[in-house]
Amino acid sequence: LARYAPRAFRAAATVRRSLSALAEEEAFAPLRPAVTMFSEEEVAVRDMVSSWCKAELQPHVREMDREGEMKPEILQSLFANGLMGMEIPEEYGGSGMNFTSACIAVEEVAAVDPSFAILVDIQNTLTNNAIRFWGSQELQDKWLPRLATDTASSFCLSEAGSGTDAFAMKTTAIPSADGSYYTMNGSKLWISNSKEAGVFLIFANAAPEKGYKGITAFVVDANTPGITVGPKERKMGLKASSTCPLTFEDVKIDASCVLGEVGMGYKYAIEILNEGRIGIAAQQLGIAKGAFNATMPYLRERKQFGQAIGDFQGMQHQVAQLATEIHAVETMTYNAARMKENGLPFVKEASMCKLYSSQVAERVASKCIEWYGGVGFTEDIIAEKFYRDCKVGSIYEGTSNIQLQTIAKIIANEWE
């Protein structure tokens, strides 16, 4: 021990000097804020969207849920307030904001009506960004101004026989002999916002003999002849949001509608869904907060055995547990968003926050129904709607099992 002590002391002294130098450098370096501390612009987005939701969305939530329809004037108001083109540059009529701002908007809308949140999410994190990232100048000039100001969109990937195994799709888009156009045939299933959409981002195989390497993305006007939007699915939740099948019968699509490169659709789908999962986490976070915040006043108002039910220790512990889980989801979600914004690898973190947020949203909404007691099981209380709306969070944009597999695969690679 004596033989090694001098070496250990020298090493310790070196470390102390290094830490001292680092501390001196950090004294002059800007502080790094917590991931849930937002910039002035991001706070302004949060406050604006929250106010908009209370004034224009909240009064109509139950009516739209019962009727299974979105009010067109509310959709128009989303555009008028810049919420459908969050990251689209200002020169195209967009808001020119960052990815975190888009996630904040999704969260705030979801806390009032998750049906509209999925519309805002798909528009901002999937369609808009796909066209920004890979669209030709012609596609950007044509569609970004419309997506920012008046045109909703749908992301068309899933089919009856290709859900999780998305690249087993059967829809084809065969090029003409001169390559000037493609003829699309096939169908899509579970397409969100398809009744409201004016443009579809469609994935189809342009070279079936190449397997998934033939998959190509197309940006297609919804009014193109040969496209049929089927009847809306009768869903458990998100009832105001339309979910419909699409059918393509000899649809002629100009070659200029190809997004990026032919045969790269599979790559684009994977990459854009990775960031889309952060948007879904923001939606689930909003659901959890919406249910929790709607229920907390009741725990103070409801009296049993001479005291507020929120004063019972058993209730306090449940509240503390769920508040902790909501905070964890918030931290995970915005950490993933910041990683994405800074160009860091974020696939594992996106899958983690998508997975965990769906679990927490379901637990919170379920518990809120229980805390209300019998009335929580009725439509008089909004908690039951949040419970119905959150369930799909463990299904769309990658099931929970797929998120687990993605996380496990990345961890395995990290330890090779």
C-alpha positions as CSV (number, residue, x, y, z in Angstrom):
1,L,0.0,0.0,0.0
2,A,2.9,2.4,0.9
3,R,4.5,1.6,-2.5
4,Y,1.3,2.8,-4.4
5,A,0.4,5.7,-2.1
6,P,2.7,8.4,-3.7
7,R,1.3,7.5,-7.1
8,A,-2.3,7.8,-5.8
9,F,-1.6,11.1,-4.1
10,R,0.0,12.5,-7.4
11,A,-3.0,11.3,-9.4
12,A,-5.4,12.9,-6.8
13,A,-3.5,16.2,-7.0
14,T,-3.8,16.1,-10.8
15,V,-7.5,15.5,-10.6
16,R,-7.9,18.4,-8.1
17,R,-6.0,20.8,-10.4
18,S,-8.1,19.7,-13.4
19,L,-11.3,20.2,-11.5
20,S,-10.1,23.5,-10.3
21,A,-9.4,24.6,-13.9
22,L,-12.7,23.3,-15.0
23,A,-14.5,25.2,-12.3
24,E,-12.7,28.4,-13.3
25,E,-13.8,27.9,-16.9
26,E,-17.3,27.1,-15.9
27,A,-17.5,30.3,-13.9
28,F,-17.3,32.3,-17.1
29,A,-19.4,29.9,-19.2
30,P,-23.2,30.4,-19.7
31,L,-25.3,28.3,-17.4
32,R,-27.1,25.4,-19.1
33,P,-30.8,25.6,-18.3
34,A,-32.9,22.5,-17.4
35,V,-34.6,20.9,-20.3
36,T,-38.0,22.0,-19.0
37,M,-36.9,25.6,-18.7
38,F,-38.1,27.3,-21.9
39,S,-36.9,30.3,-23.8
40,E,-39.0,33.5,-23.8
41,E,-40.3,32.6,-27.3
42,E,-41.2,29.1,-26.1
43,V,-43.0,30.4,-23.0
44,A,-44.9,32.8,-25.3
45,V,-46.0,29.9,-27.5
46,R,-47.1,27.9,-24.4
47,D,-49.1,30.8,-23.0
48,M,-50.7,31.7,-26.4
49,V,-51.7,28.1,-27.1
50,S,-53.1,27.6,-23.6
51,S,-55.2,30.8,-24.0
52,W,-56.4,29.8,-27.4
53,C,-57.4,26.3,-26.2
54,K,-59.4,27.7,-23.3
55,A,-61.2,30.3,-25.5
56,E,-61.8,28.6,-28.8
57,L,-61.3,24.8,-28.3
58,Q,-62.5,23.8,-24.9
59,P,-66.2,25.0,-25.2
60,H,-66.7,22.6,-28.1
61,V,-64.7,19.5,-27.0
62,R,-67.7,17.4,-25.8
63,E,-69.9,18.3,-28.8
64,M,-67.2,17.3,-31.3
65,D,-66.5,14.1,-29.4
66,R,-70.2,13.1,-29.5
67,E,-70.6,14.0,-33.2
68,G,-67.2,12.6,-34.3
69,E,-66.5,15.8,-36.3
70,M,-64.0,18.6,-36.1
71,K,-65.5,22.1,-36.4
72,P,-64.0,23.7,-39.6
73,E,-63.8,27.1,-37.9
74,I,-61.5,25.6,-35.2
75,L,-59.3,24.0,-37.8
76,Q,-59.1,27.4,-39.6
77,S,-58.2,29.1,-36.3
78,L,-55.3,26.7,-35.9
79,F,-53.9,28.0,-39.2
80,A,-54.7,31.6,-38.3
81,N,-52.7,31.3,-35.1
82,G,-49.7,29.7,-36.8
83,L,-50.0,26.3,-35.1
84,M,-50.0,24.3,-38.3
85,G,-46.7,25.5,-39.6
86,M,-44.6,25.8,-36.5
87,E,-41.2,25.0,-38.1
88,I,-42.0,26.2,-41.6
89,P,-39.8,29.2,-42.4
90,E,-41.5,32.6,-42.3
91,E,-40.8,33.2,-46.0
92,Y,-43.3,30.4,-46.7
93,G,-45.9,31.8,-44.3
94,G,-44.9,29.6,-41.3
95,S,-44.0,30.5,-37.8
96,G,-40.3,29.8,-38.1
97,M,-40.0,28.3,-34.7
98,N,-38.1,25.3,-33.3
99,F,-39.1,21.7,-32.7
100,T,-39.5,22.2,-29.0
101,S,-42.1,24.9,-29.7
102,A,-44.0,22.5,-31.9
103,C,-44.0,19.9,-29.0
104,I,-45.2,22.5,-26.6
105,A,-48.1,23.3,-28.9
106,V,-49.0,19.6,-29.1
107,E,-48.9,19.2,-25.4
108,E,-51.0,22.3,-24.7
109,V,-53.7,21.3,-27.2
110,A,-53.7,17.7,-25.9
111,A,-54.4,18.9,-22.4
112,V,-57.8,20.1,-23.8
113,D,-58.6,17.9,-26.8
114,P,-56.2,15.1,-27.9
115,S,-58.1,14.8,-31.2
116,F,-56.8,18.2,-32.3
117,A,-53.4,17.5,-30.8
118,I,-52.8,14.6,-33.2
119,L,-53.8,16.9,-36.1
120,V,-51.2,19.5,-34.9
121,D,-48.6,16.7,-34.3
122,I,-48.8,15.0,-37.6
123,Q,-48.8,18.2,-39.5
124,N,-45.7,19.6,-37.7
125,T,-43.5,16.6,-36.9
126,L,-44.2,14.4,-39.9
127,T,-45.6,16.0,-43.1
128,N,-44.2,19.6,-42.9
129,N,-40.7,18.4,-41.8
130,A,-40.6,15.6,-44.4
131,I,-41.2,18.2,-47.1
132,R,-38.7,20.6,-45.5
133,F,-36.0,18.0,-45.2
134,W,-36.3,16.1,-48.5
135,G,-38.7,18.0,-50.8
136,S,-37.5,19.5,-54.0
137,Q,-37.6,23.3,-54.3
138,E,-40.7,22.9,-56.5
139,L,-42.5,20.8,-53.8
140,Q,-41.5,23.2,-51.0
141,D,-42.7,26.2,-53.0
142,K,-46.0,24.5,-53.8
143,W,-46.9,23.0,-50.5
144,L,-45.1,24.7,-47.6
145,P,-47.2,27.9,-47.9
146,R,-50.4,25.9,-48.0
147,L,-49.4,23.7,-45.1
148,A,-48.7,26.8,-43.1
149,T,-51.9,28.6,-43.9
150,D,-54.8,26.5,-45.0
151,T,-54.1,22.9,-45.9
152,A,-54.1,19.9,-43.4
153,S,-52.2,16.8,-44.3
154,S,-52.1,13.0,-43.7
155,F,-49.2,10.6,-43.4
156,C,-50.1,7.5,-45.4
157,L,-48.0,4.5,-44.5
158,S,-50.0,1.7,-42.8
159,E,-52.0,-0.9,-44.7
160,A,-54.3,-3.8,-43.8
161,G,-51.4,-6.3,-44.1
162,S,-48.5,-4.0,-43.0
163,G,-48.9,-2.3,-39.7
164,T,-45.8,-2.8,-37.6
165,D,-44.2,-4.5,-40.6
166,A,-44.8,-1.3,-42.6
167,F,-42.4,-2.2,-45.4
168,A,-44.4,-5.2,-46.4
169,M,-46.8,-2.7,-48.1
170,K,-48.6,-3.8,-51.2
171,T,-49.4,-0.3,-52.6
172,T,-47.5,0.2,-55.8
173,A,-46.6,3.3,-57.9
174,I,-45.2,2.0,-61.2
175,P,-43.3,4.5,-63.3
176,S,-44.3,5.2,-66.9
177,A,-42.0,4.2,-69.8
178,D,-40.6,7.7,-70.0
179,G,-40.5,8.2,-66.3
180,S,-42.7,11.3,-66.4
181,Y,-45.4,9.9,-64.1
182,Y,-46.3,7.0,-61.8
183,T,-49.5,5.0,-61.7
184,M,-50.5,4.2,-58.1
185,N,-52.7,1.3,-57.1
186,G,-53.5,-0.1,-53.6
187,S,-54.9,1.0,-50.3
188,K,-54.0,2.5,-46.9
189,L,-55.6,1.9,-43.5
190,W,-55.9,3.9,-40.3
191,I,-55.0,7.2,-41.9
192,S,-55.4,10.1,-39.4
193,N,-57.0,13.4,-40.5
194,S,-57.8,12.0,-43.9
195,K,-61.2,13.7,-44.1
196,E,-59.7,17.0,-43.4
197,A,-56.5,16.6,-45.4
198,G,-55.8,18.5,-48.6
199,V,-52.6,16.7,-49.3
200,F,-51.3,13.2,-48.6
201,L,-47.8,12.0,-48.0
202,I,-48.1,8.5,-49.5
203,F,-45.5,5.7,-49.3
204,A,-45.7,3.2,-52.2
205,N,-43.4,0.7,-53.9
206,A,-42.1,2.0,-57.2
207,A,-40.0,-1.1,-57.8
208,P,-41.6,-4.2,-56.1
209,E,-38.9,-6.4,-57.3
210,K,-36.4,-4.5,-55.1
211,G,-38.4,-5.1,-51.9
212,Y,-38.3,-2.3,-49.4
213,K,-35.6,-0.6,-51.5
214,G,-38.3,0.3,-54.0
215,I,-40.4,2.2,-51.5
216,T,-40.8,5.8,-52.5
217,A,-42.6,8.8,-50.9
218,F,-45.1,10.9,-52.9
219,V,-46.6,14.3,-52.0
220,V,-50.1,14.1,-53.6
221,D,-53.0,16.5,-53.8
222,A,-56.0,14.9,-52.1
223,N,-58.2,15.8,-55.0
224,T,-56.2,13.8,-57.5
225,P,-58.6,11.6,-59.6
226,G,-58.5,7.9,-58.5
227,I,-58.1,8.6,-54.7
228,T,-61.1,7.6,-52.6
229,V,-61.3,8.4,-48.8
230,G,-63.4,5.7,-47.2
231,P,-65.8,6.0,-44.3
232,K,-64.5,7.0,-40.9
233,E,-63.6,4.3,-38.4
234,R,-65.8,4.1,-35.3
235,K,-63.1,4.5,-32.7
236,M,-62.8,4.1,-28.9
237,G,-61.2,7.6,-28.6
238,L,-60.0,10.6,-30.6
239,K,-63.4,10.6,-32.1
240,A,-63.3,14.1,-33.6
241,S,-60.2,13.1,-35.5
242,S,-61.1,11.3,-38.7
243,T,-59.4,7.9,-39.3
244,C,-60.2,6.5,-42.7
245,P,-59.0,4.0,-45.3
246,L,-57.7,5.3,-48.6
247,T,-58.0,3.6,-52.0
248,F,-55.9,4.3,-55.0
249,E,-57.2,3.2,-58.4
250,D,-54.9,4.0,-61.4
251,V,-53.9,7.3,-59.8
252,K,-51.6,9.2,-62.1
253,I,-48.9,11.1,-60.2
254,D,-46.4,13.4,-61.9
255,A,-42.8,12.6,-61.3
256,S,-42.4,16.0,-59.7
257,C,-44.4,14.7,-56.8
258,V,-41.7,12.3,-55.7
259,L,-40.3,13.3,-52.3
260,G,-36.5,13.2,-52.3
261,E,-35.1,10.2,-54.2
262,V,-36.9,7.2,-55.7
263,G,-36.4,4.2,-53.5
264,M,-35.5,6.1,-50.4
265,G,-39.0,6.2,-48.9
266,Y,-38.2,3.5,-46.3
267,K,-35.4,5.7,-45.0
268,Y,-37.5,8.8,-44.9
269,A,-40.3,7.0,-43.1
270,I,-38.0,5.7,-40.4
271,E,-36.2,9.0,-39.8
272,I,-39.4,11.2,-39.7
273,L,-41.2,8.7,-37.4
274,N,-38.3,8.8,-35.0
275,E,-38.9,12.5,-34.3
276,G,-42.7,12.0,-34.7
277,R,-42.5,9.8,-31.6
278,I,-41.4,12.8,-29.5
279,G,-44.5,14.5,-30.7
280,I,-46.7,11.6,-29.6
281,A,-44.9,11.8,-26.2
282,A,-45.9,15.4,-26.0
283,Q,-49.5,14.5,-26.8
284,Q,-49.5,11.8,-24.1
285,L,-47.9,14.3,-21.7
286,G,-50.7,16.8,-22.4
287,I,-53.3,14.1,-21.8
288,A,-51.8,13.2,-18.4
289,K,-51.5,16.8,-17.4
290,G,-55.0,17.5,-18.6
291,A,-56.6,14.7,-16.7
292,F,-54.5,15.4,-13.5
293,N,-55.2,19.1,-13.5
294,A,-58.9,18.6,-14.1
295,T,-59.2,16.2,-11.2
296,M,-57.1,17.9,-8.5
297,P,-59.7,20.6,-7.5
298,Y,-62.2,17.8,-6.9
299,L,-59.9,16.2,-4.4
300,R,-60.2,19.4,-2.3
301,E,-63.9,19.9,-2.9
302,R,-65.1,16.4,-2.2
303,K,-65.6,15.6,1.5
304,Q,-65.9,12.2,3.1
305,F,-65.7,11.3,6.8
306,G,-65.4,15.0,7.6
307,Q,-62.4,15.9,5.5
308,A,-61.4,16.5,1.9
309,I,-60.6,13.2,0.2
310,G,-57.3,14.7,-0.9
311,D,-56.2,14.9,2.7
312,F,-56.2,11.1,3.2
313,Q,-52.7,9.8,3.2
314,G,-53.5,7.0,0.8
315,M,-54.8,9.6,-1.7
316,Q,-51.8,11.9,-1.1
317,H,-49.4,9.1,-1.9
318,Q,-51.2,8.3,-5.2
319,V,-51.2,11.9,-6.2
320,A,-47.4,12.2,-5.4
321,Q,-46.6,9.1,-7.4
322,L,-48.5,10.2,-10.5
323,A,-47.1,13.8,-10.2
324,T,-43.6,12.3,-10.2
325,E,-44.3,10.2,-13.2
326,I,-45.7,13.1,-15.1
327,H,-42.6,15.1,-14.3
328,A,-40.5,12.2,-15.5
329,V,-42.3,12.1,-18.8
330,E,-42.0,15.9,-19.2
331,T,-38.2,15.7,-18.6
332,M,-37.8,12.8,-21.0
333,T,-39.9,14.4,-23.7
334,Y,-38.2,17.7,-23.8
335,N,-34.7,16.2,-23.3
336,A,-35.4,14.2,-26.5
337,A,-36.6,17.3,-28.3
338,R,-33.5,19.2,-27.3
339,M,-31.3,16.4,-28.4
340,K,-33.0,16.3,-31.8
341,E,-32.7,20.1,-32.2
342,N,-28.9,19.9,-31.4
343,G,-28.2,17.2,-34.0
344,L,-27.5,14.5,-31.4
345,P,-28.5,10.9,-31.7
346,F,-32.0,10.7,-30.2
347,V,-33.7,7.5,-31.4
348,K,-33.3,5.7,-28.1
349,E,-34.6,8.7,-26.2
350,A,-37.5,9.2,-28.6
351,S,-38.6,5.6,-28.2
352,M,-38.2,5.8,-24.4
353,C,-40.3,8.9,-24.0
354,K,-43.0,7.6,-26.4
355,L,-43.1,4.3,-24.5
356,Y,-43.2,5.7,-21.0
357,S,-45.5,8.6,-21.8
358,S,-48.2,6.2,-23.1
359,Q,-48.0,4.2,-19.9
360,V,-48.1,7.2,-17.7
361,A,-51.0,8.8,-19.5
362,E,-53.1,5.7,-19.2
363,R,-52.3,5.3,-15.5
364,V,-53.1,8.9,-14.8
365,A,-56.3,9.0,-16.7
366,S,-57.4,5.7,-15.1
367,K,-56.6,6.9,-11.6
368,C,-58.4,10.2,-12.1
369,I,-61.6,8.3,-13.0
370,E,-61.1,6.3,-9.7
371,W,-60.5,9.5,-7.7
372,Y,-63.8,10.9,-9.0
373,G,-65.6,7.8,-7.9
374,G,-68.9,6.9,-9.6
375,V,-69.3,10.2,-11.4
376,G,-65.9,9.6,-13.0
377,F,-67.4,6.8,-14.9
378,T,-69.8,9.1,-16.6
379,E,-69.5,11.6,-19.5
380,D,-70.1,14.4,-17.0
381,I,-66.4,14.3,-16.2
382,I,-63.7,14.8,-18.8
383,A,-61.4,12.2,-17.2
384,E,-63.2,9.4,-19.1
385,K,-62.5,11.1,-22.4
386,F,-58.8,11.4,-21.6
387,Y,-58.8,7.7,-20.7
388,R,-60.4,6.8,-24.1
389,D,-58.1,9.1,-26.0
390,C,-54.8,8.0,-24.5
391,K,-55.1,4.3,-25.3
392,V,-53.9,4.6,-28.9
393,G,-50.7,6.1,-27.6
394,S,-49.3,2.6,-27.1
395,I,-50.3,1.7,-30.7
396,Y,-49.7,4.4,-33.3
397,E,-46.4,5.6,-34.6
398,G,-44.8,2.4,-33.3
399,T,-46.4,0.0,-30.8
400,S,-45.0,-0.2,-27.3
401,N,-43.4,-3.6,-28.2
402,I,-41.6,-1.9,-31.1
403,Q,-40.3,0.8,-28.8
404,L,-39.0,-1.8,-26.4
405,Q,-37.3,-3.6,-29.2
406,T,-35.7,-0.4,-30.5
407,I,-34.4,0.6,-27.1
408,A,-33.1,-2.9,-26.5
409,K,-31.3,-3.1,-29.8
410,I,-29.6,0.3,-29.3
411,I,-28.5,-0.6,-25.8
412,A,-27.1,-3.9,-27.1
413,N,-25.1,-2.0,-29.7
414,E,-23.8,0.4,-27.1
415,W,-22.3,-2.5,-25.2
416,E,-20.7,-4.4,-28.1
